[in-house]
Each structure stands twice: as structure tokens, then as C-alpha cells.
Amino acid sequence: MSFSRRSPESGKLSGLPLEVFDPAPVGVLVCRGPRHVLTYMNAAYREVFGDRRLGAPVREAFADLEQQGYLDLFDSVLRCGEPARVSAAPVTVRYAHGGVEQRFFSFSISRIDSVGGVPGVLVAVVEVTREVTSTTRARTLAEERRRTLLRYESLVAASTEKVWVAGPDGLLLEGSRGWERATGRPWAELRGTGWLDTAHPDDRAALAEAWFRAMAEVPERFRHAYRLRYADGTYRHCVLRAVPVRNNGAVLEWMAACVDVEEQWREELRGDLLGRAAAAVTESGNAPDAFAALSRVLVPALADECGIYLLPETAEPPSPDASLTVKRVAATAREGLPAGLPPRREEHVGPGHALARAVRERRPVHCSFPPGAVPADVAPPGVLPWLARAGAHSGVILPVLVDDAVAAVVTAFACGDRAPIGPRDRALVREVVEQAHDALSQALRLQRSQRVARALQHSLLTEPPDHPRLRIAARYLPSPAAADVGGDWYDSFPLPDGTMVLIIGDVAGHDLRAAVTMGQMRSMLRALAADHGGRPPGDVVRRLDTAVQTLDPDMGTATCVMARVEGGAQGAAGGDGGAEGPWRLTYTVAGHPPPLLITEEGGTRFLEGARSPLLGVLPPDAPRDSAVEALPPGCTLLLYTDGLIERPGESLDRGLERLCRTAAALAREPVGVLCDKLVATAPVGRDDIALIALRLPAPGA
């Protein structure tokens, strides 16, 4: 039973009957004469395009074909004798039941000298729908049939596709001219295992292992993707497909075809990189981490080394003759390259350097050079020696704009065996950076806000005043999390009557607004304390809360402790430094951790009086209590923020107990040493630490 059709006049093809193509795994069509009379179609061709009337001109036989332009190639091939190839061509296929489907095929059209005595054309078609659409699987190339090498020689020799035949041991026997033209190598070099040398060095071992494992396991279909080296020296992604040819269960040979899928691979890579860049940068907590995440997306997908540099914040763009200072905040290199990529640091480049030109001209700069011979005016100075050792040969420098000003520069270099960074790679690098632009801009703006907030916060954390008998020390430790800017603050100042005021506070939030609120509260509390110096601290804090809620209802919440220390020389006649009188503490606590009293002998206790809710939650003018505590000579009063006692996953009580033990052991240390050691032994958390301590004179001092 024959599974093909031919017209009675078809005759033979170069001495072989056309039935030689009956079991071919690819579609075969033969036309003869200048009208291209349809003479032969094998079963694989009819399976795709349906049965057609033999003996009719091909344009009549395929009158329903929407893509009639493909048929124009028949004239050119018949006239000139040069084969033609169409890769991944879309074809609208109409079925007998009325269905319509778009599929993709690669065509090989070759002239044959005699079909029934006249010249004609032979068309070989391979379906590549699976590789192009990535959504469906191609049907099995053909049913298993008995094949011998002789039955394929004509088809393989005439094909312009990369088709070849291998023996049961996997050694390549014969192939199409398409292989020689694509790789630029003669068959003498491709036979046996020579074809493996056309694979990218990084893909060669995996390809060989998969291929010869298939020879041993004999799957129904073999498929492997790798990079193929073309005659011009470039590499393109291809998919190798092969099927075994059996006879009574024994493998006689393997029929294989290699399809170029570079465009599909690039589109998939683009989607993957854009998604990864957006996710990685969005999940980063600050600008350096965001840029580091971006560099890990670009390496190794598009480059072997990526560095990202931040520019200083200036109001004016750099002048053409000005040098440029940048700070490297990210540096990533592909595995397998030399170690010793320099760490983050500031770098200086002259006005003619590629970095300076990219910033000044606000456009990418591309450069190519011999491997390892990196020009000094192209690479950043810090990585120049490393790039030379790594064999860098091309790169791109891309400025990143935020608020219409260049805020950063991305550099990417290709090294070693990687192909040079070409126009398509440069465009994709730029697209990846632009995909992450919004998140990067937000991170940079946040970083600027944090710097302003820290500057404001530090400007308000002044040194405690000098006092003839009292010793006062204060310390501030910023959060170890670079993204956080705390609202912690302390203050101390004497009133006109000699009373010493100590304050500790913590404003909710970790941003510029928290720092501004902290500054406003500090200033208002100072003014209220000075104006109402004789009033109890609870009354002063009540007035602060009323003022804050009245002037700025959206200011948020805060906690604080306000303490007044008076006595001593104030109780002595004339205050001339004679006999010390008793010292007294008057204080109030608004939602803050309680003050700690440390006696000279090492006794400790928390002052639990005069506690009230934090600022911003009570109705305006709600009363707040004050408590009075007698202070023994030589004792230390410690005010602190919760960063000193809080540890992630630990109860607050344990933190308070730890503070008591540590403070008791330091009771006789100078007050500054006590503060230093408390900060040094504090648990590592995410919050700022602020504390202020006051030491009374010891008996007889």
C-alpha cells in the first residue's frame, strides 16, 4: 500500500523513483516544467496541506493558500538553479472540516534536472511551529519506517536546511550543503564527531553527553538546544532534533535536523530579564542593594562584568572640562573569571573619560578593543587592571537619569570567549535598566531623604552642657539598617534657676518626616520648659502635646521622658559650692521606657511613676502626672530609647533585665564610659539607640 501520490507522467528523479520519498520525515513536493505542474506529494506533505490535484499548475492546486508569495520562488529556482530557503515562514492551513490554523515551516526549494524528462523543482518542508510559538509540540516527524542511507542521500544532498544522517553509534555520515554553508566547514571536518566542534565551548560537553546518551537509550525523539558557531564567527541558538530509523527493532541510523531559534531565544531572554530586573530591584531595601541586584541580573546573561556608580548630588551638570567623581556601589563578575574584583569605593576620572562623556552627553557610550588591551579612558580606574586580566574586549556605559539628571552610571563588559556586546545586547541592557528605572529612582530619592534626615537629626543631637557638680554624657548610635532613619533624640539644658532638664524622646517613623517632627518637638519642648520652668514636667509635656495636636494634627505619635534634677548647691546658702543639699528628681513618662536609677553601690531600679500614654493619642489638654524621687549621692540617672533594650524575637522584660545587670556592673565607671559600654553591649536590632545619663557627685566630693 502506497502512502504517496504521483502523476502518471512523473517518472523518476535522477534515476530514482519518486516513491523514494514516501517515508521521509519531512514533507516533499515535486513540480515539473515552467508552469510548475504538481507531480508528486508524499504523505507528510499531504498531512499538512491536504490532498491536492496532481497534474495541475501549483498555483491552481494551492489556490486557497493565502501566502501565495512563497510560490514565486519556484520561478527563480527553476530559472537560475540556485536553491532557495525560507525559515520559520507563517502559513495559514485550511482543513477539510473548515478549520483554519496558522503554522510555521522552513522550506527548501531546489532545482532538479529531470522529472518525467523536463526540469522541475523539489520542495522539502520542515514544520517548526513548536520552536516558533513555544506553546505546542510538533507532531512526530513521521511514522517509523524502514529507511536505508541510500533512500535519503538525494533528499539530504538537495536540502539547504541543516539536515544530516548519523550511524547507530551517533557518528555523522552525510549531511546537507546547509551544514557546510552555515558553519563554514567542509564535510571532511564535520563527519564523525567533528560536528560537535561547531558548538559553543560552554555547550559542547553537555551536547556530546546528551547525544551519546541518546544513542544508548534510543528515545523516540531527541531534542537538545545549544549555541552553534556560524561561518562568520558568531554563535546563534539552535535546536537539534533527531529520530531513530529502525528495522525490526534495530536502529539503522539517525535522521537529524538543526533549526535556528535565535529570535525566539532572544525574546524569551528579554522577557525573563525584564521580569527579574523589576522584581529584584523592587524587593531591595535601599539604593546600593537595588543596584547590586540589577548587576546580578545583567551578569552573566548579557555581560561578564557589571559595575554601577553613583554620582554626587550637584545642582549643575558637569562642565566639559571638569573631572568627575563617582562611587562604585555594585560590582558583579561571572563565575570562572579572575578573582579580586575591587570593592566599593570612590573613583575619579578626567573629562575625556568614557564615564564622564556618558554623563555629560546623557547617552550610552560603546567601545570595542583587543582582548585585555583595555583603554585607560574607557574602563573605570578601579577595575582597569582586573578587566585586563579577564581579557575584556568590549563594553557599554549607560547613564541612569532620575528627575532629569544623571544619578548613576551602569558599565557592562564582555570578556574572554563571549561574543562582543553588539547593538542588540546594548539595546537589551538599556531596556533592562529602564525596566527597573522607577524602582531605582524611588530608592535614590529615599537615599537622599535619608541623608537629609540624618543630617538634621545629628544637627540636633548636641553635646550636653557642662555643670560644676553634675556629670552628663549622651550617646547616639544610628540603626544598622541603612534604610532606616530614626526619630530618636535627647536633650539637656539648665534653667535660669539652676535646675537641670534631661529629655529623651522617640518619634514614630523612619524617614525625613520623623526627623523633622523630632526637631519640631525638641524646639517646642525647650521653649515650653524655659517659659514654664517652675511647672512640673507633666504639665510641660501636656502643653507640648496640646501644641503639637493643634498645630499639626497629622504629625503622628511620639514618646518621651522629661526630668528635672534640682538641689545640691541650690540648697546651700548662696549656692557658693558649700555643703551639698539633697538632690531631687521630678519626672514624667509619656509612653516611653522607664528611667533607670543606678546607685553608687550598684543597685538598680526602674522609676515607674508618672506614666501616661504617648504623645498624640490623648485629647488636647488631658492632664499628665509628675512624680518626685529623692536622688542619693553618687547615683546615676539613665534615660534611653527602646533600641537599647529591644532584640528581635525577645520579650521586652528580658531586655530590661539585661540593662539592669550591665548598668549595675558599671555603676562606678565614669559616666561617659558607662554610656559607651552600654551602647557597645546593646543587642543588634533595626532601631536607633539614644541615651543620656546624669551622675550626681559622690558623698564628700
Disulfide bonds with the S-S distance in Angstrom:
none
